[in-house]
Amino acid sequence: MTKRIDFQVDPSAYRHWRVEYDGPVANLFMDVDEDGGLFDGYQLKLNSYDLGVDIELADIVQRMRFEHPEVKVVVMRSAKDRVFCAGANIRMLGGAKHAHKVNFCKFTNETRNTFEAAEVDSGQKYIAAIKGACAGGGYELALACNHIMLTDDSSSSVALPEVPLLAVLPGTGGLTRVTDKRKVRRDLADVFCSTEEGVRGKRAQEWKLVDEVIPNSKFDETVDARARDFAASSTKPDVDKGIVLTALDRTFHEDGSVTYSTVEVQADRKGRTASITIHGPEGDPPADIAAFTAEGDQAWMLRAARELDDAILHLRLNEPELGLMVFKTQGDPETLLAHEALLMANRDHWLAGEVLQYWKRVLKRIDVTSRSMVALVEHGSCFAGILAEILWAVDRSYMMEDEFEGDNRPMATVTLSDANFGPMPMANGLTRLQTRFLGDDAALAGAEASKGEALEAEAADEAGLVTMILDDIDWEDEIRIFLEERASFSPDAMTGMEANLRFAGPETMETRIFGRLTAWQNWIFTRPNAVGEAGALQRYGTGQRGEFNMERV
Amino acid sequence: MLDLINVSYDTQIPNNVGLSSDKKVLKALERWHPGYINWWNDLIPQNFQESMVYLRTAVSVDPKGWAKFDYVKMPEYRWGVLLAPQVEDRRIPCGEHAGELAWQEVPGEYRNLMKRLIVIQGDTEPGSVEQQRYLGLTAPSLYDMRNLFQVNVEEGRHLWAMVYLLFKYFGKDGREEADDLLRRSSGSEEAPRMLGAFNEETPDWLSFFMFTYFTDRDGKMQLESLAQSGFDPLSRTCRFMLTEEAHHMFVGETGVGRTIQATCEAMVKAGISDPYDTDKVRSLGVIDLPTIQKKLNLHYTLSLDLFGQEVSTNAANAFNAGIKGRYMETRIQDDHRLTGDTYKVLDIVDGVLVERDVPALTAINMRLRDDYIRDASGGVGRWNKIIEKAGIEFELKLPHQAFNRKIGVFAGKDFDPEGNLVTGDEYDRGLPHWLPTHGDGDFIQSLMKPCYEPGKYASWIAPPKVGIDNKPGDFEYVKLHMA
């Protein structure tokens, strides 16, 4: 698996999905091309999916919000007979390296979350219309929808067969959403999750696995009617026209570096480090929200979010050995805040809302990236407002103090804005500052009081906004030593330590998916009972059962 | 009509499983039985329900005299629960448990897999009765009508057999599955039967004969492999069902054969030697041989689809678990585990048909299909003898297995009956010559007029050589109720 996985896809090149737009309702058909796998060695039968299928899906969900704001209800269906979706492709999983499996699951989890976010954030409701077998990752797709309809043809069923069939977990939110979202009683969930064939008909509804069970002859019309009902009662404001998300301007270099219009990724393979520099906006913001809308996807606030998002995904899947990410910014903080302020002042405008919500998702993507991450607040940087969030998403931050010899860039500052106090929550439901200052209300209040002030090193340090401030004498050595040390630690221990320290505070369904469920799944993914030569995942399809070490750990 | 409240299960339901003393199964059966009778009563036109039909009823498993013949109204047919005698010290014949004592109870780890196989088998049994429900109205003779009803009631009994296993060994789940077997219905929009071929119509008698020859033969192959099951009650049940299944295939083979016979005789009599002079042949009130070939093509290919994917995980699991063996498993000379073996399956690589070695365990379906193809070719040879004897130059052929497939590697690919991959245009142009057209269907329908007089036969079909139960030619196999 050495070819570069591209997270950008043009709708005209979709191989696995089809969308039919019908006013406020969009019908999303899953029709996976068996021979369209991302890698060789498996066929995507029965609407099973791999990362390539999910990249297209993520693109559809994203475009639905930006390009089709008129859509209020998205109906997920299968274009195939007798099967809704068979879940993640088992042979693909069996053949994939551990790191690919983990990152595949992470990306699919993030995409499932966008289904739910689409309704909470923008009023776009996803509903699943299930005909045929809906198993494993297939049911997890349905679970991510906010309304599930199942036909009662006495053979269509929903199932999470991972445990009995493959000796792994329904790890794309399955176990968590069954109890936390659908509120299925835990003993019934236990029965459901250990029954390979799943549950069909009335019982699926009684157990709350689906919302509606509908006679087969009335299924299609009921689904259409329900979609229209939801659309009619939607509180989502009417928007005539969306904007177009055009192809990103980016160049991949031989050495692993990538250049975007606002983001520069510099790869240092020997140092196992990727530096990600975000260049702030140069000119004044658009005069008003109409002008912003006219700029479409070229507006800095949207362009930078898309480019940063793509850069993170690219590094995750394609550069597994760049274990350390160094975030930097360059630009004028005031100009950046002016661009941000236009959106914050027009949060009720659909596009302003979408761009802010998108930043929220990009920042969450950084939160759950399993690389050691550090931010360097250098002179000339613009860690202000939304970009300041990066300081508290990463594991540590270092800030330049006082003037540096031969450096005539403006003094390093950190500036907080309203964006830091609500609109960019983490998966735990708290802001990054609330999480950072857990139990320290005074520090939080102090930070809030400094809003709008460009805090230089000493003040930022005082306010607890950065880890360490260093002057000209110490900077170079300290940073070099930190980077070298960090890059030398065991990647496993780092991932575990960081994932624990980053998410202080309350649990939510999201943190339980990325924390508890994912951690157990990733453990199982390394155990011989699943992935050993005689493990269930490797044996799947051969007819021979997995051989288990029966010792409980 | 059975007295549903006071069914004496030991006297009215022939059985060798101690039904009257098995409280658990009795209770389940009492609950299910009325629904079954309703299903049956709603199924076949009322005047046939009231008619006296000369049927055989399985009453024991004694190979010398397991059935008896008599007139009976179908709703009063005694659907029995009969298992072939237990074989002393029977061993699991295949898979990872090969050589261990056969299971008398369901092993927990294989419960779901086993239940699923039984449900799929069970679903086909009532399915075919539903497909054939109106054929009585156009029966070409009382003899054929009786054969149709014999096949129907025995398919009904096979449903009983599967339902018994569900009740006896699969608890609450089994009872729910048994209810669903009555809920699904062939061709229903609400809840169709599980397998495609059982949702197709059986619009005429030639279809019925082709169905019993080709599709029931798939049933036979499935039963043969389930008869090899390490789960002894399933094996015993299927072994006994196979005794009855032989008659169904007989009905199919002789039905097609008699149709061919009538055609050939009429052609010879009229002095027609060109089998493709279809207008002339059809004007004689018989079905021309090219149309018979087209019907054969259709039913054969639909039946091949019933074997599933060439390479199948489910089939591999079932074999390795010892739940389902191969055709004649115990006569095959190998280790019966197949963990290191390969088997050749057909595949398409760059548009070319190739044989490819795959792990033998995963090719269980393909192997059974190969056995089926051999088994099905026998009757075709005998049909050709009839044509040859009449001196007509025409040979019926099984089409290539890549032709007209909906399941497996050939699905959706444009192969002709010879197995050549052709262009879409060639395929479209060939289709009217390969599969029955609507026009062919209309013509066959025009011949489907009932012939209810004892000893008389419709023009398009010849009388049988011998009667059922050695009855004379004018025997009244069905005493029609003409209310």
Interface residues (C-beta under 8 A of the other chain):
Chain A: D152 D153 S154 S155 P164 T195 E196 E197 P215 N216 S217 Y540 G541 T542 G543 Q544 R545
Chain B: E96 N112 L113 R116 D180 R183 R184 E189 E190 A191 P192 M194 T313 A315 A316 N317 F319 N320 A321 T339 P359 L361 T362 I364
